[in-house]
Each structure stands twice: as structure tokens, then as C-alpha cells.
Amino acid sequence: MSELKGKVAIVTGSSSGIGESTALRLAELGAHVVVNSATSVEAGQKVAAALATKGAYVQADISDKAQGQHLIDETLKTFGRLDILVNNAGWTTLVPHGDLDGLTDDIFDKTFKVNVYGTWWLTKAAIPHLRKSDDGNVVTITSIAGVRPMGSSMAYAMTKAALNHMTVLLAKSYGPIRFNAVAPGLVQTPWTQDWGTMHDFVSKASPLKRSAYASDCSEAVLGIVRNPHMTGQVLVIDGGFTLVS
């Protein structure tokens, strides 16, 4: 409970799934956590209320630059500092890679606006405050779709590749803040609960014989936060799926 005592973390998109699991685990280690979502207000408030430490909930759609800044401002207003930013918020929709007409301009724009622009804007806004921490941390949740030609859509895969490279570039230029990414394979979350065929395929193909749990990803985030000499890394958490597919 004391390992991260006094630290303050923002976890975007944390009303469910990987974000919720990460927020709960950071609080269990003593951090104050700001829970965030764009729309699921009641669920986000419920997660904040369940934290083991004093937390907060801030509604903000990070694809809107002003709302992202509001998230930072409210965190500083409530806790006076920022040590950890977990960029988990993202958006996708299933579009077969061979269906270029199905990947409409609206889908393409929204995918990039949330996943890349929103993450970039929020990270830039956080950096001046993370510099004041004795171990400023940015952990971005990406995907194996960013390292292999796969994923829920071509647009989604492109955004995750951009985030992986953004992580490396920032790590090179903005130390001693640490920048790392967690790149999961398919994860069992509310978002993917109807993707039964894909879960079955991953379970049969991967060496560990299942798709990931949200807790697999949150433990990877904690491992990065706990390692003070780790930066510029993209940590693949996929049960070995990319070894065989």
C-alpha cells in the first residue's frame, strides 16, 4: 500500500477494462488516481469510489484538446501534482482490412482523433508537470496491431503503430521522464465481449491458449512503473500470439 504513496496518476478511459484494472491496482499500491471517461460517467464514478486511496473522477473526451487540458487542470487542482499518466483511452470499430470502402473517412478520422491526436495532446500537456516528479512516467496502451499487420481495422493498426513510435521518440528526447508502451493482443473486456470468434481463434492459436485478461495488462503497467530504469520500450503482452501468427 505504501509503494506509490504520495504519487498521483491519471488513467484515461478507466471506467472499465484495462483502464479500470490499472486504476484499481495503482491505488492498491498507494497512488491517488484520477479516473476518466468520455461518456460512461456513472461507471467512472463507481470505479473512483472503489479505489483503495482517495481518488477522483473527471469526465473528459481526450479527442477534444480543451477537455484534455481540463483533465490535467482538475488533477492539479485536486492533488497538486502529477507523477504517472496512463494513456489508455482509445477507440476502434471492426472493419475488414480488405474493405477499403468500409473504412470511411469518418471512421478513419475518429480513430486518429482519439487514439493519436488525443493521446499526443494530453501527453504534451502533462509533460511540464511530470518533469517535477522524481520519477515521471507515461505508459501508453497500444496493441500488437501496431507491430504486426493485424487489428480491428487498418486505421486502428496505423494509430497504434504511431503511438509505439511516439513512445520511443519521447523517451529519447524527454528524459528523465520515462515513456513506455504496453502492446496487448486481444483482451477480454466489455468492448470485445461480442467478439467470440476472435477470442476462439486466439485461444486456439496462441501458446498460452487464451486471450488476455485486463489484469494481464495492468500488471504490465505496474511492472513498468516500478522499474526506474526502463524507458523507450514497447512491451508485448499477447500470450505468444505474435510468435505463431
Backbone as CSV, one residue per row, in Angstrom:
resi,resn,N_x,N_y,N_z,CA_x,CA_y,CA_z,C_x,C_y,C_z
1,MET,0.821,-1.207,0.000,0.000,0.000,0.000,0.854,1.256,0.000
2,SER,2.105,1.157,0.421,2.937,2.354,0.549,3.897,2.551,-0.617
3,GLU,3.963,1.598,-1.536,4.960,1.667,-2.596,4.835,2.913,-3.453
4,LEU,3.622,3.312,-3.765,3.393,4.502,-4.581,2.730,5.621,-3.767
5,LYS,2.895,5.575,-2.457,2.273,6.574,-1.580,2.721,7.970,-1.965
6,GLY,1.765,8.865,-2.093,2.059,10.242,-2.450,2.080,10.514,-3.933
7,LYS,2.120,9.465,-4.756,2.119,9.635,-6.205,0.684,9.908,-6.691
8,VAL,0.599,10.618,-7.799,-0.699,10.920,-8.402,-0.692,10.439,-9.845
9,ALA,-1.727,9.718,-10.210,-1.818,9.135,-11.548,-3.124,9.521,-12.219
10,ILE,-3.058,9.725,-13.523,-4.246,9.818,-14.365,-4.288,8.557,-15.213
11,VAL,-5.451,7.920,-15.262,-5.643,6.779,-16.157,-6.823,7.115,-17.062
12,THR,-6.555,7.362,-18.329,-7.644,7.717,-19.231,-8.429,6.470,-19.633
13,GLY,-9.694,6.681,-19.947,-10.532,5.557,-20.350,-10.603,4.477,-19.293
14,SER,-10.823,4.885,-18.041,-10.682,3.927,-16.936,-12.002,3.566,-16.267
15,SER,-13.114,3.712,-16.983,-14.393,3.307,-16.409,-14.639,1.814,-16.537
16,SER,-13.799,1.115,-17.313,-13.934,-0.336,-17.471,-12.643,-0.897,-18.054
17,GLY,-12.576,-2.212,-18.166,-11.494,-2.877,-18.880,-10.102,-2.637,-18.326
18,ILE,-9.155,-2.481,-19.226,-7.751,-2.299,-18.839,-7.579,-1.071,-17.957
19,GLY,-8.249,0.012,-18.312,-8.122,1.241,-17.543,-8.618,1.084,-16.119
20,GLU,-9.759,0.446,-15.950,-10.294,0.210,-14.607,-9.335,-0.648,-13.796
21,SER,-8.865,-1.738,-14.370,-7.946,-2.617,-13.667,-6.677,-1.885,-13.259
22,THR,-6.168,-1.034,-14.151,-4.951,-0.280,-13.860,-5.177,0.731,-12.743
23,ALA,-6.295,1.439,-12.799,-6.604,2.420,-11.759,-6.701,1.758,-10.387
24,LEU,-7.395,0.635,-10.316,-7.551,-0.062,-9.042,-6.217,-0.545,-8.494
25,ARG,-5.359,-1.081,-9.362,-4.074,-1.598,-8.918,-3.121,-0.480,-8.476
26,LEU,-3.119,0.636,-9.188,-2.273,1.761,-8.773,-2.692,2.258,-7.390
27,ALA,-3.995,2.317,-7.162,-4.483,2.753,-5.855,-4.124,1.751,-4.759
28,GLU,-4.161,0.472,-5.085,-3.776,-0.545,-4.099,-2.331,-0.381,-3.657
29,LEU,-1.502,0.184,-4.543,-0.099,0.424,-4.199,0.118,1.795,-3.575
30,GLY,-0.966,2.538,-3.348,-0.864,3.783,-2.602,-1.032,5.056,-3.390
31,ALA,-1.140,4.987,-4.701,-1.264,6.200,-5.515,-2.681,6.763,-5.434
32,HIS,-2.763,8.090,-5.554,-4.049,8.736,-5.777,-4.310,8.700,-7.280
33,VAL,-5.493,8.269,-7.684,-5.771,8.040,-9.097,-6.962,8.872,-9.556
34,VAL,-6.784,9.526,-10.688,-7.886,10.230,-11.348,-8.439,9.312,-12.430
35,VAL,-9.674,8.906,-12.239,-10.385,8.054,-13.188,-11.026,8.951,-14.243
36,ASN,-11.034,8.490,-15.474,-11.535,9.312,-16.572,-12.336,8.484,-17.562
37,SER,-13.339,9.109,-18.153,-14.023,8.549,-19.308,-14.648,9.683,-20.090
38,ALA,-14.970,9.398,-21.338,-15.602,10.414,-22.179,-17.106,10.453,-21.966
39,THR,-17.718,9.294,-21.762,-19.177,9.233,-21.673,-19.707,8.427,-20.495
40,SER,-19.014,7.396,-20.074,-19.549,6.477,-19.054,-19.347,7.063,-17.661
41,VAL,-20.112,8.110,-17.361,-19.897,8.870,-16.128,-20.187,8.033,-14.887
42,GLU,-21.334,7.393,-14.855,-21.710,6.619,-13.666,-20.715,5.488,-13.406
43,ALA,-20.293,4.810,-14.468,-19.308,3.736,-14.308,-17.983,4.280,-13.822
44,GLY,-17.562,5.427,-14.345,-16.307,6.034,-13.908,-16.357,6.467,-12.454
45,GLN,-17.466,7.044,-12.044,-17.624,7.445,-10.644,-17.590,6.231,-9.722
46,LYS,-18.154,5.132,-10.195,-18.155,3.902,-9.400,-16.736,3.376,-9.212
47,VAL,-15.929,3.418,-10.271,-14.531,2.991,-10.152,-13.786,3.895,-9.176
48,ALA,-13.968,5.205,-9.288,-13.285,6.146,-8.395,-13.655,5.895,-6.940
49,ALA,-14.921,5.571,-6.705,-15.378,5.309,-5.341,-14.805,4.012,-4.782
50,ALA,-14.418,3.103,-5.668,-13.900,1.799,-5.239,-12.394,1.802,-4.997
51,LEU,-11.715,2.894,-5.300,-10.261,2.945,-5.146,-9.852,2.809,-3.688
52,ALA,-8.701,2.216,-3.464,-8.211,1.995,-2.103,-7.682,3.270,-1.461
53,THR,-7.436,4.300,-2.251,-6.975,5.589,-1.745,-7.957,6.661,-2.198
54,LYS,-7.741,7.879,-1.738,-8.567,8.989,-2.206,-8.347,9.176,-3.702
55,GLY,-9.426,9.122,-4.453,-9.333,9.304,-5.891,-10.292,10.369,-6.360
56,ALA,-10.431,10.471,-7.665,-11.350,11.441,-8.247,-11.781,10.928,-9.610
57,TYR,-12.907,11.443,-10.069,-13.369,11.144,-11.417,-13.493,12.449,-12.182
58,VAL,-12.981,12.474,-13.419,-13.108,13.644,-14.283,-13.596,13.180,-15.654
59,GLN,-14.743,13.680,-16.051,-15.239,13.389,-17.395,-14.505,14.279,-18.390
60,ALA,-13.934,13.668,-19.408,-13.242,14.424,-20.449,-13.039,13.534,-21.656
61,ASP,-13.335,14.061,-22.819,-13.073,13.378,-24.080,-11.724,13.868,-24.587
62,ILE,-10.712,13.016,-24.550,-9.367,13.477,-24.872,-9.202,13.859,-26.330
63,SER,-10.156,13.465,-27.191,-10.062,13.868,-28.590,-10.373,15.351,-28.776
64,ASP,-10.855,15.991,-27.715,-11.037,17.437,-27.666,-9.908,18.015,-26.829
65,LYS,-9.056,18.815,-27.445,-7.853,19.310,-26.775,-8.173,20.052,-25.484
66,ALA,-9.217,20.853,-25.510,-9.584,21.631,-24.322,-10.032,20.722,-23.180
67,GLN,-10.755,19.652,-23.516,-11.189,18.727,-22.466,-10.006,17.976,-21.874
68,GLY,-9.023,17.647,-22.706,-7.814,17.018,-22.184,-7.090,17.931,-21.219
69,GLN,-6.994,19.205,-21.566,-6.369,20.166,-20.661,-7.158,20.280,-19.365
70,HIS,-8.482,20.226,-19.466,-9.335,20.251,-18.272,-9.017,19.073,-17.352
71,LEU,-8.758,17.908,-17.925,-8.396,16.733,-17.124,-7.110,16.977,-16.349
72,ILE,-6.125,17.560,-17.007,-4.871,17.890,-16.321,-5.118,18.924,-15.232
73,ASP,-5.853,19.972,-15.573,-6.095,21.063,-14.623,-6.827,20.576,-13.377
74,GLU,-7.834,19.724,-13.567,-8.588,19.216,-12.426,-7.744,18.311,-11.543
75,THR,-6.848,17.561,-12.164,-5.935,16.719,-11.386,-5.043,17.572,-10.502
76,LEU,-4.481,18.632,-11.076,-3.606,19.521,-10.309,-4.387,20.268,-9.229
77,LYS,-5.611,20.648,-9.551,-6.446,21.350,-8.582,-6.752,20.468,-7.380
78,THR,-6.994,19.189,-7.640,-7.371,18.257,-6.573,-6.172,17.750,-5.788
79,PHE,-5.073,17.417,-6.493,-3.955,16.741,-5.835,-2.642,17.525,-5.859
80,GLY,-2.549,18.548,-6.690,-1.380,19.419,-6.661,-0.152,18.910,-7.375
81,ARG,-0.253,17.757,-8.015,0.906,17.192,-8.698,0.458,16.113,-9.678
82,LEU,1.393,15.678,-10.516,1.148,14.574,-11.426,2.444,13.794,-11.603
83,ASP,2.374,12.485,-11.364,3.549,11.622,-11.463,3.432,10.567,-12.554
84,ILE,2.221,10.111,-12.821,2.007,8.985,-13.737,0.833,9.314,-14.661
85,LEU,1.052,9.141,-15.940,-0.031,9.249,-16.919,-0.129,7.927,-17.662
86,VAL,-1.281,7.296,-17.582,-1.534,6.076,-18.337,-2.514,6.417,-19.458
87,ASN,-1.991,6.443,-20.674,-2.800,6.741,-21.857,-3.504,5.470,-22.313
88,ASN,-4.691,5.262,-21.792,-5.429,4.041,-22.121,-6.616,4.298,-23.038
89,ALA,-7.160,5.496,-23.030,-8.356,5.786,-23.825,-8.089,5.542,-25.305
90,GLY,-9.035,4.932,-25.964,-8.892,4.667,-27.387,-10.234,4.313,-27.990
91,TRP,-10.247,4.214,-29.311,-11.499,3.892,-29.997,-11.197,3.067,-31.232
92,THR,-12.101,2.146,-31.516,-11.996,1.365,-32.752,-13.365,0.836,-33.126
93,THR,-13.461,0.348,-34.334,-14.629,-0.393,-34.781,-14.143,-1.410,-35.810
94,LEU,-14.827,-2.522,-35.903,-14.372,-3.598,-36.774,-14.611,-3.259,-38.248
95,VAL,-13.539,-3.226,-39.014,-13.613,-3.042,-40.463,-12.593,-3.998,-41.088
96,PRO,-13.020,-4.978,-41.880,-12.059,-5.890,-42.506,-11.004,-5.128,-43.301
97,HIS,-9.762,-5.591,-43.227,-8.672,-4.877,-43.884,-8.834,-4.826,-45.402
98,GLY,-9.569,-5.745,-45.957,-9.774,-5.758,-47.396,-10.933,-4.893,-47.873
99,ASP,-11.596,-4.240,-46.924,-12.774,-3.432,-47.264,-12.439,-1.946,-47.169
100,LEU,-11.794,-1.410,-48.204,-11.396,-0.005,-48.181,-12.599,0.924,-48.172
101,ASP,-13.672,0.549,-48.846,-14.864,1.385,-48.837,-15.513,1.405,-47.455
102,GLY,-15.390,0.286,-46.725,-15.935,0.224,-45.371,-15.181,1.104,-44.395
103,LEU,-13.904,1.341,-44.685,-13.110,2.225,-43.826,-13.357,3.665,-44.287
104,THR,-14.476,4.205,-43.858,-14.908,5.524,-44.305,-14.010,6.619,-43.735
105,ASP,-14.099,7.791,-44.316,-13.335,8.930,-43.813,-13.724,9.249,-42.377
106,ASP,-14.992,9.102,-42.046,-15.434,9.389,-40.674,-14.806,8.432,-39.676
107,ILE,-14.775,7.134,-40.019,-14.145,6.149,-39.137,-12.654,6.432,-39.019
108,PHE,-12.013,6.696,-40.138,-10.578,6.972,-40.151,-10.264,8.187,-39.285
109,ASP,-11.028,9.267,-39.472,-10.781,10.496,-38.721,-10.989,10.292,-37.227
110,LYS,-12.075,9.619,-36.849,-12.345,9.424,-35.421,-11.274,8.557,-34.769
111,THR,-10.843,7.522,-35.470,-9.814,6.638,-34.920,-8.535,7.403,-34.636
112,PHE,-8.127,8.236,-35.576,-6.906,9.026,-35.370,-7.118,10.137,-34.340
113,LYS,-8.289,10.745,-34.333,-8.534,11.859,-33.407,-8.445,11.396,-31.959
114,VAL,-9.026,10.256,-31.664,-8.985,9.740,-30.291,-7.623,9.132,-29.972
115,ASN,-7.198,8.187,-30.810,-6.031,7.375,-30.474,-4.715,8.132,-30.569
116,VAL,-4.557,8.967,-31.587,-3.281,9.655,-31.796,-3.323,11.101,-31.329
117,TYR,-4.216,11.888,-31.888,-4.247,13.304,-31.533,-4.538,13.503,-30.048
118,GLY,-5.557,12.820,-29.541,-5.914,12.979,-28.145,-4.790,12.567,-27.208
119,THR,-4.163,11.432,-27.499,-3.049,10.961,-26.676,-1.867,11.922,-26.748
120,TRP,-1.583,12.433,-27.940,-0.483,13.382,-28.126,-0.736,14.674,-27.360
121,TRP,-1.939,15.234,-27.516,-2.260,16.488,-26.831,-2.172,16.328,-25.319
122,LEU,-2.723,15.255,-24.800,-2.731,15.056,-23.350,-1.317,14.851,-22.824
123,THR,-0.522,14.086,-23.544,0.854,13.847,-23.115,1.650,15.147,-23.107
124,LYS,1.500,15.953,-24.142,2.183,17.252,-24.178,1.781,18.125,-22.997
125,ALA,0.498,18.138,-22.675,0.016,18.949,-21.557,0.536,18.440,-20.219
126,ALA,0.790,17.131,-20.138,1.244,16.534,-18.874,2.740,16.709,-18.641
127,ILE,3.521,16.809,-19.701,4.979,16.789,-19.578,5.532,17.857,-18.624
128,PRO,5.099,19.108,-18.678,5.662,20.094,-17.739,5.460,19.719,-16.275
129,HIS,4.380,19.038,-15.978,4.090,18.640,-14.596,4.821,17.349,-14.230
130,LEU,4.951,16.440,-15.179,5.704,15.213,-14.937,7.179,15.509,-14.697
131,ARG,7.695,16.589,-15.269,9.095,16.974,-15.049,9.383,17.257,-13.580
132,LYS,8.364,17.633,-12.831,8.547,17.978,-11.422,8.562,16.741,-10.521
133,SER,8.185,15.603,-11.062,8.175,14.359,-10.292,9.579,13.771,-10.216
134,ASP,9.847,13.016,-9.164,11.145,12.341,-9.062,11.212,11.108,-9.965
135,ASP,10.076,10.687,-10.514,10.043,9.584,-11.480,8.795,9.731,-12.331
136,GLY,8.789,10.732,-13.205,7.653,10.942,-14.078,7.508,9.804,-15.067
137,ASN,6.271,9.352,-15.233,6.006,8.158,-16.034,4.854,8.371,-16.996
138,VAL,5.046,7.993,-18.242,3.946,7.900,-19.202,3.932,6.475,-19.734
139,VAL,2.819,5.802,-19.550,2.639,4.453,-20.090,1.439,4.505,-21.035
140,THR,1.662,4.145,-22.279,0.609,4.198,-23.290,0.194,2.784,-23.681
141,ILE,-1.108,2.539,-23.635,-1.626,1.235,-24.034,-1.808,1.249,-25.546
142,THR,-1.051,0.409,-26.233,-1.127,0.363,-27.690,-1.716,-0.990,-28.098
143,SER,-1.054,-1.732,-28.952,-1.602,-3.013,-29.413,-0.565,-3.734,-30.256
144,ILE,-0.690,-5.049,-30.323,0.152,-5.789,-31.266,-0.174,-5.406,-32.708
145,ALA,-1.349,-4.783,-32.906,-1.677,-4.276,-34.244,-0.732,-3.171,-34.681
146,GLY,-0.001,-2.616,-33.725,0.989,-1.594,-34.047,2.344,-2.154,-34.427
147,VAL,2.519,-3.459,-34.249,3.800,-4.079,-34.601,3.659,-5.167,-35.662
148,ARG,2.438,-5.588,-35.921,2.157,-6.600,-36.934,0.965,-6.160,-37.781
149,PRO,0.841,-6.619,-39.035,-0.275,-6.211,-39.890,-1.564,-6.940,-39.529
150,MET,-2.182,-6.516,-38.429,-3.411,-7.129,-37.933,-4.189,-6.059,-37.188
151,GLY,-5.323,-6.426,-36.637,-6.086,-5.487,-35.833,-7.499,-5.282,-36.330
152,SER,-8.291,-4.571,-35.544,-9.719,-4.414,-35.817,-10.004,-3.613,-37.067
153,SER,-9.092,-2.756,-37.471,-9.195,-2.045,-38.756,-7.801,-1.590,-39.141
154,MET,-7.618,-1.242,-40.407,-6.329,-0.706,-40.839,-6.039,0.618,-40.143
155,ALA,-7.069,1.422,-39.958,-6.884,2.710,-39.274,-6.414,2.487,-37.839
156,TYR,-7.033,1.545,-37.149,-6.640,1.235,-35.767,-5.179,0.800,-35.709
157,ALA,-4.788,-0.094,-36.599,-3.412,-0.579,-36.612,-2.432,0.567,-36.875
158,MET,-2.779,1.459,-37.775,-1.924,2.602,-38.076,-1.760,3.514,-36.866
159,THR,-2.856,3.734,-36.124,-2.755,4.593,-34.941,-1.871,3.963,-33.874
160,LYS,-1.975,2.661,-33.706,-1.180,2.012,-32.663,0.305,1.975,-33.036
161,ALA,0.598,1.849,-34.321,1.992,1.955,-34.761,2.522,3.350,-34.484
162,ALA,1.696,4.360,-34.721,2.102,5.744,-34.446,2.391,5.936,-32.959
163,LEU,1.558,5.374,-32.103,1.767,5.520,-30.660,3.024,4.793,-30.189
164,ASN,3.293,3.626,-30.753,4.524,2.917,-30.393,5.747,3.761,-30.731
165,HIS,5.741,4.360,-31.909,6.896,5.165,-32.316,6.954,6.476,-31.530
166,MET,5.813,7.047,-31.239,5.766,8.234,-30.393,6.422,7.958,-29.043
167,THR,6.148,6.790,-28.492,6.721,6.401,-27.203,8.246,6.420,-27.251
168,VAL,8.818,5.826,-28.287,10.273,5.761,-28.425,10.864,7.150,-28.625
169,LEU,10.222,7.956,-29.458,10.718,9.303,-29.734,10.720,10.170,-28.478
170,LEU,9.639,10.103,-27.695,9.568,10.891,-26.477,10.587,10.408,-25.444
171,ALA,10.764,9.104,-25.348,11.745,8.565,-24.404,13.148,9.068,-24.719
172,LYS,13.453,9.167,-26.006,14.780,9.620,-26.431,15.020,11.086,-26.091
173,SER,13.994,11.900,-26.159,14.176,13.351,-26.091,13.707,14.011,-24.799
174,TYR,12.907,13.319,-23.988,12.302,13.991,-22.841,12.585,13.306,-21.506
175,GLY,13.726,12.603,-21.407,14.140,12.095,-20.116,14.470,13.263,-19.196
176,PRO,14.438,13.065,-17.885,14.269,11.781,-17.195,12.829,11.291,-17.038
177,ILE,11.857,11.972,-17.656,10.529,11.339,-17.703,10.664,10.023,-18.473
178,ARG,9.998,9.000,-18.000,10.071,7.711,-18.661,8.824,7.485,-19.514
179,PHE,9.030,7.006,-20.729,7.945,6.737,-21.664,8.038,5.290,-22.127
180,ASN,6.984,4.528,-21.892,6.925,3.139,-22.321,5.520,2.818,-22.810
181,ALA,5.389,1.699,-23.495,4.084,1.277,-24.002,3.835,-0.182,-23.652
182,VAL,2.583,-0.506,-23.458,2.138,-1.886,-23.311,1.290,-2.199,-24.539
183,ALA,1.695,-3.237,-25.270,1.018,-3.604,-26.519,0.343,-4.961,-26.355
184,PRO,-0.923,-4.968,-25.952,-1.611,-6.240,-25.766,-2.076,-6.833,-27.087
185,GLY,-2.320,-8.130,-27.045,-3.096,-8.760,-28.090,-4.565,-8.576,-27.766
186,LEU,-5.399,-9.474,-28.210,-6.828,-9.390,-27.920,-7.059,-9.525,-26.414
187,VAL,-7.866,-8.624,-25.856,-8.114,-8.590,-24.415,-9.604,-8.799,-24.151
188,GLN,-9.901,-9.559,-23.120,-11.291,-9.797,-22.724,-11.785,-8.598,-21.911
189,THR,-12.518,-7.721,-22.573,-13.079,-6.532,-21.934,-14.523,-6.379,-22.381
190,PRO,-15.285,-5.474,-21.757,-16.644,-5.220,-22.238,-16.688,-4.836,-23.713
191,TRP,-15.637,-4.153,-24.180,-15.596,-3.720,-25.580,-15.579,-4.911,-26.531
192,THR,-14.918,-6.019,-26.127,-14.741,-7.167,-27.027,-15.600,-8.369,-26.633
193,GLN,-16.579,-8.131,-25.767,-17.347,-9.271,-25.261,-18.138,-9.990,-26.348
194,ASP,-18.428,-9.288,-27.454,-19.174,-9.918,-28.542,-18.262,-10.454,-29.647
195,TRP,-16.964,-10.419,-29.435,-16.013,-10.866,-30.455,-15.641,-12.332,-30.227
196,GLY,-16.662,-13.174,-30.058,-16.422,-14.567,-29.690,-15.552,-15.324,-30.671
197,THR,-15.760,-15.117,-31.955,-14.982,-15.829,-32.970,-13.508,-15.483,-32.861
198,MET,-13.205,-14.210,-32.610,-11.810,-13.781,-32.491,-11.168,-14.346,-31.228
199,HIS,-11.919,-14.348,-30.125,-11.387,-14.938,-28.888,-11.101,-16.424,-29.076
200,ASP,-11.988,-17.119,-29.767,-11.788,-18.547,-30.021,-10.542,-18.779,-30.868
201,PHE,-10.354,-17.940,-31.883,-9.189,-18.080,-32.761,-7.894,-17.878,-31.991
202,VAL,-7.854,-16.828,-31.162,-6.647,-16.549,-30.376,-6.381,-17.676,-29.392
203,SER,-7.435,-18.190,-28.768,-7.266,-19.268,-27.798,-6.678,-20.517,-28.433
204,LYS,-7.064,-20.791,-29.649,-6.547,-21.972,-30.341,-5.131,-21.755,-30.861
205,ALA,-4.818,-20.530,-31.270,-3.540,-20.275,-31.937,-2.397,-19.945,-30.990
206,SER,-2.675,-19.259,-29.895,-1.581,-18.757,-29.064,-1.026,-19.830,-28.134
207,PRO,0.255,-19.773,-27.823,0.871,-20.766,-26.934,0.219,-20.835,-25.554
208,LEU,-0.268,-19.716,-25.047,-0.882,-19.719,-23.713,-2.380,-19.989,-23.744
209,LYS,-2.924,-20.212,-24.920,-4.261,-20.771,-25.116,-5.413,-19.920,-24.571
210,ARG,-5.238,-18.612,-24.565,-6.355,-17.729,-24.228,-6.017,-16.315,-24.656
211,SER,-7.042,-15.508,-24.808,-6.805,-14.078,-24.973,-6.526,-13.480,-23.594
212,ALA,-6.046,-12.236,-23.582,-5.588,-11.631,-22.329,-6.759,-11.195,-21.450
213,TYR,-6.490,-11.148,-20.152,-7.393,-10.500,-19.206,-6.924,-9.059,-19.026
214,ALA,-7.818,-8.195,-18.595,-7.426,-6.815,-18.299,-6.303,-6.781,-17.264
215,SER,-6.337,-7.703,-16.315,-5.317,-7.734,-15.263,-3.933,-8.061,-15.807
216,ASP,-3.855,-8.829,-16.893,-2.551,-9.092,-17.515,-1.920,-7.786,-17.966
217,CYS,-2.735,-6.894,-18.487,-2.239,-5.618,-18.994,-1.921,-4.654,-17.861
218,SER,-2.767,-4.607,-16.854,-2.499,-3.689,-15.739,-1.253,-4.100,-14.975
219,GLU,-0.984,-5.394,-14.866,0.242,-5.830,-14.192,1.475,-5.421,-14.998
220,ALA,1.348,-5.404,-16.324,2.452,-4.924,-17.156,2.698,-3.445,-16.921
221,VAL,1.616,-2.669,-16.788,1.758,-1.244,-16.483,2.480,-1.063,-15.154
222,LEU,2.067,-1.822,-14.150,2.709,-1.706,-12.837,4.182,-2.098,-12.896
223,GLY,4.499,-3.114,-13.676,5.894,-3.512,-13.813,6.751,-2.390,-14.378
224,ILE,6.198,-1.658,-15.343,6.921,-0.531,-15.925,7.080,0.584,-14.900
225,VAL,6.007,0.916,-14.221,6.060,1.995,-13.223,7.064,1.672,-12.126
226,ARG,7.172,0.408,-11.760,8.050,0.008,-10.663,9.524,-0.079,-11.065
227,ASN,9.820,-0.061,-12.358,11.207,-0.218,-12.812,11.776,1.148,-13.195
228,PRO,12.579,1.757,-12.338,13.025,3.139,-12.561,14.044,3.308,-13.677
229,HIS,14.497,2.198,-14.283,15.496,2.307,-15.346,14.950,1.830,-16.692
230,MET,13.641,1.794,-16.812,13.019,1.311,-18.043,12.384,2.467,-18.794
231,THR,12.820,2.676,-20.025,12.210,3.703,-20.870,12.387,3.341,-22.339
232,GLY,11.475,3.834,-23.165,11.559,3.608,-24.596,11.232,2.201,-25.039
233,GLN,10.460,1.470,-24.230,10.173,0.074,-24.543,8.699,-0.120,-24.903
234,VAL,8.456,-1.036,-25.824,7.099,-1.455,-26.171,6.958,-2.906,-25.727
235,LEU,6.219,-3.103,-24.658,6.119,-4.408,-24.009,4.907,-5.165,-24.555
236,VAL,5.162,-6.227,-25.302,4.095,-7.019,-25.909,3.528,-8.004,-24.892
237,ILE,2.209,-7.962,-24.715,1.509,-8.861,-23.792,0.421,-9.577,-24.594
238,ASP,0.795,-10.702,-25.193,-0.153,-11.357,-26.102,-0.192,-12.875,-25.971
239,GLY,0.350,-13.408,-24.879,0.313,-14.855,-24.705,1.076,-15.621,-25.763
240,GLY,1.985,-14.923,-26.464,2.776,-15.564,-27.501,2.107,-15.594,-28.869
241,PHE,0.981,-14.912,-29.027,0.234,-14.975,-30.280,1.070,-14.539,-31.469
242,THR,1.861,-13.474,-31.323,2.659,-12.987,-32.466,3.843,-13.900,-32.765
243,LEU,4.122,-14.848,-31.901,5.179,-15.816,-32.190,4.745,-16.827,-33.251
244,VAL,3.449,-17.013,-33.363,2.950,-18.077,-34.228,2.003,-17.564,-35.318
245,SER,1.675,-16.292,-35.294,0.695,-15.750,-36.256,1.261,-14.557,-37.002
